[in-house]
Amino acid sequence: MNRLAFALVAALLLAPAPAFAGACQDDIAKIDKALEKSELAADAKQEVIDLREQAVQLCGAGNDQQGLDQTAQAKQILNID
């Protein structure tokens, strides 16, 4: 669990600031908050982390809709809005 928390913090610190804009930023923040409290199985949690990272990359590249599609999948797994 400590590795997961470290990986999340590292990813947030290393992510370029422009990657977090508008709805992408909001969704990614919701995912991060839900991951902290989540009791998902390890494989499901890793899938959410992977989807989150893809969203960061897509939004950072200006592909906001594709990034939001990734965050939607992650939020569905986490069962959040």
C-alpha atoms as one frame of an Amber mdcrd trajectory, in Angstrom:
protein
   0.000   0.000   0.000   2.871   2.371   0.759   4.253   1.820  -2.730   0.895
   2.745  -4.205   0.692   5.928  -2.160   4.252   6.852  -3.123   3.520   6.178
  -6.794   0.446   8.408  -6.677   2.306  11.250  -5.002   5.212  10.920  -7.423
   2.863  10.924 -10.400   1.157  14.067  -9.151   4.438  15.855  -8.600   5.852
  14.832 -11.960   2.739  15.547 -13.992   3.003  18.783 -15.943   0.716  21.522
 -14.673  -0.980  22.087 -18.058  -2.174  18.485 -17.951  -4.650  19.508 -15.293
  -7.127  21.825 -16.932 -10.855  22.211 -16.377 -12.878  19.043 -16.231  -9.780
  16.861 -16.526  -8.368  18.422 -13.380 -11.625  17.964 -11.505 -11.992  14.318
 -12.506  -8.388  13.465 -11.706  -8.727  15.084  -8.267 -11.874  13.029  -7.619
 -10.065   9.856  -8.657  -7.094  10.636  -6.415  -9.352  11.283  -3.433 -11.337
   8.087  -4.031  -8.157   6.022  -4.468  -6.945   7.105  -1.037 -10.066   5.652
   0.563 -10.629   2.785  -1.844 -10.769  -0.832  -0.806 -10.567  -2.135  -4.362
  -8.742  -5.328  -5.197  -5.149  -4.739  -6.272  -5.850  -5.430  -9.959  -8.828
  -3.052 -10.060  -6.829  -0.368  -8.242  -3.992  -0.738 -10.743  -6.468  -0.412
 -13.615  -7.747   2.848 -12.125  -4.182   4.129 -11.739  -3.412   3.223 -15.352
  -6.572   4.947 -16.603  -5.727   8.015 -14.526  -2.231   8.221 -15.977  -3.585
   7.852 -19.506  -6.025  10.680 -18.791  -3.224  12.928 -17.528  -1.236  12.293
 -20.687  -4.205  12.774 -23.011  -5.413  15.958 -21.330  -1.872  17.297 -21.248
  -1.619  16.720 -24.994  -4.848  18.635 -25.564  -7.008  15.554 -26.126  -9.453
  16.501 -23.405 -12.369  14.365 -24.568 -10.230  11.240 -24.777  -8.822  12.051
 -21.347 -12.323  12.466 -19.950 -13.265   9.106 -21.445 -10.429   7.552 -19.427
 -11.452   9.317 -16.223 -15.047   8.189 -16.773 -13.900   4.573 -16.870 -11.804
   5.056 -13.733 -14.687   6.741 -11.915 -16.993   3.902 -12.897 -14.621   1.358
 -11.369 -14.407   3.484  -8.217 -18.176   3.939  -8.236 -17.979   7.735  -7.992
 -19.548  10.578  -9.995
